[in-house]
Amino acid sequence: MQLKRKRLRKNNSMVKGREIFDIVKLGQLKREINFKNILQWNSKIFKVNSIREIYNIPNFQNPIGWQYLQDDIVRTAIKHNGDTITVAITEYELEDNFYMRRVAKRLTVISLYEIGDILQNYNIPIENFIIKNIYEMAVLTHLYPNLPNTRDEIPNIIHDETRGCLFDMNGKKIDIIHSTGKLIICPQCAALLQQKDLPQNFVYNLTSEIKKIRKQLFYRISDFIKKHPLWSIVIGITTQLLIGTIAGLLANYFFYGFDK
């Protein structure tokens, strides 16, 4: 009977093997986020079904005096559909200053507090950060059908070491730049995923898709120049010589061609 209920839950919450997500903008978001890109993200792992807004949040303040968004406030503010995974996005600080917390079954909140500034300073789109966390939640939901709240337990696939991996803990928020500028599945996590009972081609699709989570081309070129200045000079000189040579050949061709 228990297995039958589990199968029913997955059928209701998935479309062709994909986890279904609803995104909620919780409170006023001060930063410009291209939610259209997130809504239209092409994935075999997940699908974003809808994006809605909730501006009115119950008053919250802890006894010490500073404000942060408590888990129970999020649960009170959001009426989420139990068949989908609801992801709330807010500018407020969360408990323990985490940037993501699972506050109820299939209800997660993501905070841009401090993270937004870090990403901006390193020229990383906030959309990368949101999509990265959606992938993480989709995989964790597959691995742990009864995924516990963050307050209760952290899944064992999450690791403290920063590897630029989907499952980095990122105990220091600055570490998030490594998994949002160029995201990977580290060898240890890939080996662990291969041992799990996951849908066919799940790991292959996941590994392929997260390669799209990276900086824009201009900033990737800029980073390459900073890391490899000598190579950049050589490439620049070679490119100029090639352009000059090609331009000269074309000029001669058109000049003599028209002259004849």
Rosetta blueprint (number, residue, H / E / L):
1 M L
2 Q H
3 L H
4 K H
5 R H
6 K H
7 R H
8 L H
9 R H
10 K H
11 N H
12 N H
13 S H
14 M E
15 V E
16 K L
17 G L
18 R E
19 E E
20 I E
21 F E
22 D E
23 I E
24 V E
25 K E
26 L E
27 G L
28 Q L
29 L L
30 K L
31 R L
32 E L
33 I L
34 N L
35 F H
36 K H
37 N H
38 I H
39 L H
40 Q L
41 W L
42 N L
43 S L
44 K L
45 I L
46 F E
47 K E
48 V E
49 N E
50 S E
51 I E
52 R E
53 E E
54 I E
55 Y L
56 N L
57 I L
58 P L
59 N L
60 F L
61 Q L
62 N L
63 P L
64 I L
65 G L
66 W L
67 Q L
68 Y L
69 L E
70 Q L
71 D H
72 D H
73 I H
74 V H
75 R H
76 T H
77 A H
78 I L
79 K L
80 H L
81 N L
82 G L
83 D L
84 T L
85 I E
86 T E
87 V E
88 A E
89 I E
90 T E
91 E L
92 Y L
93 E L
94 L E
95 E H
96 D H
97 N H
98 F L
99 Y L
100 M E
101 R E
102 R E
103 V E
104 A E
105 K L
106 R L
107 L E
108 T E
109 V E
110 I E
111 S E
112 L L
113 Y L
114 E L
115 I H
116 G H
117 D H
118 I H
119 L H
120 Q H
121 N H
122 Y L
123 N L
124 I L
125 P L
126 I H
127 E H
128 N H
129 F H
130 I H
131 I H
132 K H
133 N H
134 I H
135 Y H
136 E H
137 M H
138 A H
139 V H
140 L H
141 T H
142 H H
143 L H
144 Y L
145 P L
146 N L
147 L L
148 P L
149 N L
150 T L
151 R L
152 D L
153 E L
154 I L
155 P L
156 N L
157 I L
158 I L
159 H E
160 D L
161 E L
162 T L
163 R L
164 G L
165 C E
166 L L
167 F L
168 D E
169 M L
170 N L
171 G L
172 K L
173 K H
174 I H
175 D H
176 I H
177 I H
178 H H
179 S H
180 T H
181 G L
182 K E
183 L L
184 I E
185 I L
186 C L
187 P H
188 Q H
189 C H
190 A H
191 A H
192 L H
193 L H
194 Q H
195 Q L
196 K L
197 D L
198 L L
199 P L
200 Q L
201 N L
202 F H
203 V H
204 Y H
205 N H
206 L H
207 T H
208 S H
209 E H
210 I H
211 K H
212 K H
213 I L
214 R E
215 K L
216 Q L
217 L H
218 F H
219 Y H
220 R H
221 I H
222 S H
223 D H
224 F H
225 I H
226 K H
227 K H
228 H L
229 P H
230 L H
231 W H
232 S H
233 I H
234 V H
235 I H
236 G H
237 I H
238 T H
239 T H
240 Q H
241 L H
242 L H
243 I H
244 G H
245 T H
246 I H
247 A H
248 G H
249 L H
250 L H
251 A H
252 N H
253 Y H
254 F H
255 F H
256 Y H
257 G H
258 F H
259 D H
260 K L
